[in-house]
Amino acid sequence: MWSDTLTSREAEFTEGAIKALRGIVWAQPVLNRLQQAGGLKSENMPLIFEVRFAYELHRAGKIAEYEHSAGVGDSTVEFCIPGDVTWLVELVSIRTSQAAKKAVTQHGLLYQQILSSDAADVAQSPEAEMITAEQKIGEKVFANGVQTKFPQPAGNVYHVILSDMRGYLDEGGDVFDYRQMAYGPSGIPSQYSWTTHYWKTEAGKLEPIKGLFEKSCPLRAARFIQERIHFVGFVREQEYQDGEIPHKAYYLLNPHLLTNEQARKLYEAFPLRKSGV
């Protein structure tokens, strides 16, 4: 709920980003889309995130094509960043779900959101929120029964989905959540196995939530994620300042397409990699 509110700090920083991009030819479609949608307001947070991502690309000295057609029907990928390595990057904003909003209660002037694994409504649980986030990510490769946006990998072109996690659990979650969304329970170090989220199956059995890179993941989009996406990334901005997106973004490799060594070398070529890495 609270993550759905555009703060003055976010608005002011984004306004600065807009000013910096006004003279940048390739960024004009990004700015125009936000302006046509009504500018800096809470409803436009996904577009506002796109502006900040474009701004970071500009700060890194990169150019990009916005809404790039990669050859999958009439769909487009938000950013194509050409170079010795070409990157196709799609952004997804994880917003507060309707179930999470319904889990908010008022106590006098205070509001409290309670998401519990034992909730009478299973939709009002952290586990349901994790599955919903995975579904939102999956929609970037498979939506409405058809493949979308990303083609089969070819040549020196690599595919990334970066998620703005602000609405997940209304505070963004943590790296253990992100690792489970990608790899399932095996992605969580054994000493932190207590952070694993479990979901009750139709048979009433508790099982760890499957990750998008797991072959056994039941989401229809998972197969296309495994076949087409080289990295999934997660970021939760808090300070809204220069360099925050590349510094805080957490990227996880697709083991079906990359080895650890291949991923390391590719990350060195990624335009918004963390400074010093």
Residue pairs with C-beta under 8 A, 6 or more apart in sequence:
1 96
1 100
1 101
1 104
1 111
1 113
1 170
2 170
3 95
3 96
3 166
3 167
3 170
3 171
3 172
4 42
4 45
4 95
4 96
4 167
5 42
6 40
6 41
6 42
6 45
6 48
7 240
9 239
9 240
10 48
10 237
10 240
11 40
12 240
13 52
13 240
13 241
14 40
14 48
14 51
14 52
14 240
15 40
17 51
17 52
17 54
17 55
18 31
18 34
18 51
20 55
20 58
21 27
21 28
21 30
21 31
21 51
21 54
21 55
21 58
22 31
24 58
26 63
26 64
26 65
26 66
27 54
27 55
27 58
27 64
27 66
29 66
29 67
30 50
30 51
30 54
30 66
31 51
33 47
33 50
34 40
34 44
34 47
34 48
34 50
34 51
37 43
37 44
37 47
38 44
40 48
45 93
45 95
45 164
45 166
46 91
46 93
46 95
46 164
49 91
49 93
49 164
50 78
50 91
52 237
52 240
52 245
53 79
53 89
53 91
53 162
53 245
53 272
54 64
54 66
54 79
56 243
56 245
56 246
56 272
57 63
57 64
57 79
57 81
57 271
57 272
59 242
59 243
60 246
60 271
60 272
62 81
62 83
62 271
63 81
63 82
64 79
64 80
64 81
64 82
65 79
65 80
65 82
66 78
66 79
67 76
67 77
67 78
68 76
68 77
68 78
68 79
68 80
68 88
69 75
69 76
70 76
70 77
70 80
70 88
70 149
70 150
70 151
71 151
72 147
72 148
72 149
72 150
72 151
73 146
73 147
73 148
75 148
75 149
76 149
77 88
77 89
77 90
77 149
77 150
78 89
78 90
78 91
79 87
79 88
79 89
79 90
79 91
80 86
80 87
80 88
80 89
81 87
81 88
81 89
81 271
83 269
83 271
84 156
84 269
85 156
85 157
85 158
85 266
85 269
85 270
86 155
86 156
86 157
86 158
87 157
87 158
87 159
87 160
87 270
87 271
88 150
88 157
88 158
88 159
88 160
89 159
89 160
89 161
89 162
90 140
90 149
90 150
90 159
90 160
90 161
90 162
91 161
91 162
91 163
91 164
92 136
92 137
92 139
92 140
92 161
92 162
92 163
92 164
93 163
93 164
93 166
93 167
94 133
94 136
94 163
94 164
94 165
94 166
94 167
94 168
95 166
95 167
96 167
96 170
97 123
97 128
97 129
97 132
97 167
99 121
99 123
99 124
99 128
99 129
99 132
100 113
100 115
100 124
100 129
100 167
100 169
100 170
102 121
102 124
103 113
103 114
103 115
103 119
103 124
104 111
104 112
104 113
105 111
105 112
105 113
105 114
106 112
113 170
114 124
115 124
115 125
115 126
115 129
115 169
116 124
116 125
116 126
117 125
117 126
117 127
117 198
118 125
119 125
122 128
122 200
126 169
126 197
127 197
127 198
127 199
127 209
129 168
129 169
130 168
130 177
130 180
130 181
130 197
130 209
131 199
131 209
133 163
133 165
133 168
133 181
134 181
134 209
134 211
134 212
134 217
134 219
135 219
135 221
136 163
137 161
137 163
137 181
137 212
137 221
137 225
137 232
138 212
138 219
138 220
138 221
138 222
138 224
138 225
139 148
139 221
140 148
140 149
140 150
140 161
141 147
141 148
141 149
141 150
141 161
141 221
141 224
141 225
141 228
141 229
142 148
142 220
142 221
142 224
143 221
147 224
150 159
150 224
150 228
150 229
151 228
152 227
152 228
153 159
153 228
153 230
153 257
158 230
158 231
158 266
159 228
159 229
159 230
159 231
160 229
160 230
160 231
160 232
160 233
160 251
160 270
161 225
161 229
161 231
161 232
161 233
162 232
162 233
162 234
162 235
162 249
163 232
163 233
163 234
163 235
164 235
164 236
164 237
165 172
165 173
165 178
165 234
165 235
165 236
166 172
166 236
166 237
168 177
169 177
171 236
172 236
173 234
173 236
174 195
175 234
175 250
176 188
176 192
176 195
176 196
177 195
177 197
178 234
178 250
178 252
179 187
179 188
179 211
179 252
180 187
180 188
180 195
180 196
180 197
180 208
180 209
180 211
181 211
181 212
181 232
181 234
182 211
182 212
182 213
182 232
182 252
183 211
183 213
183 214
183 252
184 208
184 209
184 210
184 211
184 213
184 214
184 216
184 217
185 193
185 196
185 208
185 209
186 211
186 214
187 211
187 252
188 195
188 196
196 208
197 208
197 209
198 206
198 207
198 208
198 209
199 206
199 207
199 208
199 209
200 206
201 207
210 216
210 217
210 218
210 219
210 222
211 217
212 219
212 221
212 222
212 225
212 226
212 232
213 222
213 225
213 226
213 252
213 254
213 255
213 256
214 222
215 226
225 232
225 254
226 254
226 256
226 257
227 256
227 257
229 254
229 257
230 253
230 254
230 257
230 258
230 263
230 266
231 251
231 252
231 253
231 254
231 263
231 266
231 267
232 251
232 252
232 254
233 249
233 250
233 251
233 252
234 249
234 250
234 252
235 245
235 248
235 249
235 250
236 248
237 244
237 245
237 248
238 244
243 275
245 272
246 272
246 273
246 274
246 275
247 274
247 275
249 272
249 274
251 267
251 270
253 260
253 263
258 266
267 273
267 277
268 277
